[in-house]
Amino acid sequence: MAQNTDYKLILIGNSGVGKTSIFRKLSTGEFSESNISTIGIEKKTFYVNIENNKKEKKSTNVALFDTAGEEKFRSITKSYYKSSDGILLIYDITNKETFQCISNWIESIKESIGGDSKYIIFLIGNKLDLINEDGYERQVTEKEAKEECEKLDMIWGGEQSTKDIKIEELTQLFESYVQKIYDKFGEKINKKQKIERVGKYNDRKGCCQSNV
């Protein structure tokens, strides 16, 4: 049986861009109209399948963290950057300010994680549905977003309407992000597996082990 991998993904971005809506729709399949700010951190574990280079399916344990976008919670959010394999950076396509803050988020990530860590940042535009509503218009083009990805070494995660997207499509998007992480960095062995491997190794009696 193939070993399980264990990945950590985190949702970040300005307050109000829809991080919690994405998190809860992935978790429950439902979209909530209420705009409730996240206080601190929420976590949900998902089990998805990815393919190795032999096209074999592997069961993957993925922890997704939803973070608060408000400034007063940033110190808590920063502590969760470390050990993240994927960072989903969300902006509101009808709010230019949330897009202009992307470089600040990138700087915060680099300061917290350091240069040796392996992770991918996915840039995702949200609230596509608002363009058709009174009082809203597109303030960020897809071309601008893709150019920002090239400039800041991110992967373009696409635009979406969390309200309108089907749960099956949202799940496939989420799984595609995990697949990209696996394709780039390979299998990540979780701590339990490491302990089991060390235990098996230590059970072998070598020339330097006592028989007592």
C-alpha positions as CSV (number, residue, x, y, z in Angstrom):
1,M,0.0,0.0,0.0
2,A,1.3,3.5,-0.9
3,Q,2.3,5.6,2.1
4,N,0.1,8.6,2.9
5,T,1.6,12.0,2.4
6,D,0.8,14.9,4.7
7,Y,0.6,18.5,3.3
8,K,-0.3,21.8,4.9
9,L,-2.0,24.6,3.0
10,I,-3.0,28.0,4.4
11,L,-5.5,30.6,3.2
12,I,-4.3,34.2,3.5
13,G,-5.3,37.7,2.2
14,N,-6.9,40.9,3.3
15,S,-10.0,40.8,5.5
16,G,-13.2,40.4,3.4
17,V,-11.7,38.8,0.3
18,G,-13.6,35.5,0.9
19,K,-11.1,33.2,2.6
20,T,-13.6,31.9,5.1
21,S,-16.3,31.4,2.4
22,I,-13.8,29.2,0.4
23,F,-12.8,27.3,3.6
24,R,-16.4,26.7,4.6
25,K,-17.6,25.7,1.2
26,L,-14.8,23.2,0.9
27,S,-15.7,21.9,4.3
28,T,-19.5,21.8,4.1
29,G,-20.4,22.2,0.4
30,E,-22.5,25.2,1.3
31,F,-22.0,29.0,0.7
32,S,-22.8,31.4,3.4
33,E,-23.9,35.0,2.6
34,S,-22.9,36.1,6.1
35,N,-19.6,38.0,6.3
36,I,-18.2,36.7,9.6
37,S,-14.6,37.6,10.2
38,T,-12.3,34.7,11.3
39,I,-10.8,35.2,14.7
40,G,-7.5,33.5,14.9
41,I,-7.2,30.2,12.9
42,E,-9.6,27.5,11.7
43,K,-8.4,24.1,10.5
44,K,-10.0,21.3,8.5
45,T,-8.4,18.0,7.3
46,F,-9.2,16.8,3.8
47,Y,-8.3,13.4,2.1
48,V,-7.6,13.8,-1.6
49,N,-6.0,11.6,-4.2
50,I,-2.9,12.6,-6.2
51,E,-1.0,10.8,-9.0
52,N,2.6,9.9,-8.9
53,N,4.7,9.8,-12.1
54,K,3.5,6.3,-12.8
55,K,-0.1,7.6,-12.8
56,E,-0.8,5.6,-9.6
57,K,-3.3,7.2,-7.1
58,K,-2.0,8.1,-3.7
59,S,-4.1,8.9,-0.7
60,T,-3.1,12.3,0.7
61,N,-3.8,13.9,4.1
62,V,-4.1,17.6,3.6
63,A,-4.6,20.2,6.5
64,L,-6.1,23.5,5.4
65,F,-5.9,26.5,7.6
66,D,-8.2,29.6,7.4
67,T,-6.6,32.7,8.8
68,A,-7.8,36.1,9.9
69,G,-7.0,38.9,7.5
70,E,-7.2,41.8,10.1
71,E,-4.0,43.5,11.0
72,K,-4.4,42.7,14.7
73,F,-4.2,38.9,14.0
74,R,-1.2,39.1,11.6
75,S,1.3,37.9,14.2
76,I,-0.8,34.7,14.7
77,T,-1.1,34.2,11.0
78,K,2.7,34.5,10.5
79,S,3.4,31.6,12.9
80,Y,1.4,29.3,10.5
81,Y,3.4,30.2,7.4
82,K,6.2,27.9,8.6
83,S,6.0,24.3,7.4
84,S,3.3,25.3,4.9
85,D,3.6,23.5,1.6
86,G,1.1,25.7,-0.2
87,I,-0.1,29.2,0.4
88,L,-3.4,30.3,-1.2
89,L,-3.2,34.1,-1.5
90,I,-6.7,35.4,-2.1
91,Y,-7.7,38.9,-3.4
92,D,-11.1,40.4,-4.4
93,I,-11.2,41.2,-8.1
94,T,-13.7,44.1,-7.4
95,N,-11.4,45.6,-4.8
96,K,-8.1,47.0,-6.1
97,E,-6.7,47.6,-2.6
98,T,-6.7,43.8,-1.8
99,F,-4.6,43.2,-5.0
100,Q,-2.2,46.0,-4.2
101,C,-1.5,44.4,-0.8
102,I,-0.2,41.2,-2.5
103,S,3.5,42.4,-2.4
104,N,3.1,43.1,1.4
105,W,1.8,39.5,1.9
106,I,4.7,38.1,0.0
107,E,7.2,40.1,2.0
108,S,5.6,38.8,5.2
109,I,5.8,35.2,4.0
110,K,9.5,35.5,3.1
111,E,10.3,37.1,6.4
112,S,8.5,34.4,8.4
113,I,9.5,31.3,6.4
114,G,13.0,32.0,5.2
115,G,14.8,31.1,2.0
116,D,15.3,27.3,2.5
117,S,11.7,26.2,2.9
118,K,9.9,24.5,0.0
119,Y,6.4,26.0,-0.7
120,I,4.3,27.3,-3.5
121,I,2.2,30.5,-3.5
122,F,-1.0,30.3,-5.5
123,L,-2.7,33.6,-6.4
124,I,-6.5,33.4,-6.6
125,G,-9.0,36.0,-7.6
126,N,-12.3,35.7,-5.8
127,K,-15.8,37.3,-6.0
128,L,-16.3,37.0,-9.7
129,D,-20.0,37.0,-9.2
130,L,-20.1,40.5,-7.9
131,I,-19.2,42.0,-11.3
132,N,-22.9,41.4,-12.3
133,E,-24.3,43.2,-9.2
134,D,-25.1,46.9,-8.9
135,G,-22.3,49.0,-7.3
136,Y,-19.5,46.5,-8.3
137,E,-17.1,46.4,-11.2
138,R,-14.0,44.6,-12.1
139,Q,-10.9,46.5,-10.7
140,V,-8.3,43.8,-11.4
141,T,-7.9,42.1,-14.8
142,E,-6.7,38.6,-15.2
143,K,-3.7,39.9,-17.2
144,E,-2.7,42.1,-14.3
145,A,-2.9,39.1,-11.9
146,K,-0.8,36.8,-14.2
147,E,1.8,39.5,-14.6
148,E,1.9,39.8,-10.8
149,C,2.5,36.1,-10.6
150,E,5.4,36.3,-12.9
151,K,6.9,39.2,-11.0
152,L,6.6,37.7,-7.5
153,D,7.2,34.0,-8.4
154,M,3.6,32.8,-7.8
155,I,1.4,30.3,-9.6
156,W,-1.8,31.6,-11.1
157,G,-4.7,29.8,-9.4
158,G,-7.4,31.3,-11.5
159,E,-10.5,33.5,-10.8
160,Q,-13.6,32.1,-9.2
161,S,-17.0,32.9,-7.6
162,T,-17.1,31.0,-4.4
163,K,-20.8,31.6,-4.3
164,D,-21.6,30.1,-7.7
165,I,-18.9,27.5,-8.2
166,K,-20.1,23.9,-7.7
167,I,-18.5,22.0,-4.8
168,E,-17.2,19.4,-7.2
169,E,-15.4,22.1,-9.2
170,L,-14.0,23.8,-6.1
171,T,-12.8,20.4,-4.8
172,Q,-11.1,19.7,-8.1
173,L,-9.3,23.1,-7.9
174,F,-8.1,22.4,-4.4
175,E,-6.9,19.0,-5.4
176,S,-5.1,20.5,-8.4
177,Y,-3.1,22.8,-6.1
178,V,-2.1,19.8,-4.0
179,Q,-1.1,17.9,-7.1
180,K,1.1,20.8,-8.2
181,I,2.9,20.8,-4.8
182,Y,3.4,17.0,-5.1
183,D,4.7,17.3,-8.7
184,K,7.3,20.0,-7.6
185,F,8.4,18.7,-4.3
186,G,7.5,15.0,-4.2
187,E,6.2,13.0,-1.3
188,K,6.2,14.6,2.1
189,I,6.6,12.0,5.0
190,N,4.7,13.0,8.1
191,K,6.2,12.9,11.6
192,K,4.5,9.6,12.5
193,Q,6.0,7.8,9.5
194,K,9.4,9.2,10.4
195,I,9.1,7.8,13.9
196,E,8.0,4.4,12.6
197,R,11.0,4.3,10.2
198,V,13.5,5.3,12.9
199,G,12.0,2.6,15.2
200,K,12.3,-0.1,12.6
201,Y,15.9,0.9,12.0
202,N,16.8,0.9,15.7
203,D,15.3,-2.6,16.1
204,R,18.1,-4.0,13.9
205,K,21.1,-5.2,15.9
206,G,24.3,-4.0,14.5
207,C,27.9,-4.3,15.6
208,C,27.7,-1.4,18.0
209,Q,24.6,-2.6,19.8
210,S,24.7,-4.5,23.0
211,N,23.1,-7.9,23.4
212,V,22.3,-7.3,27.0
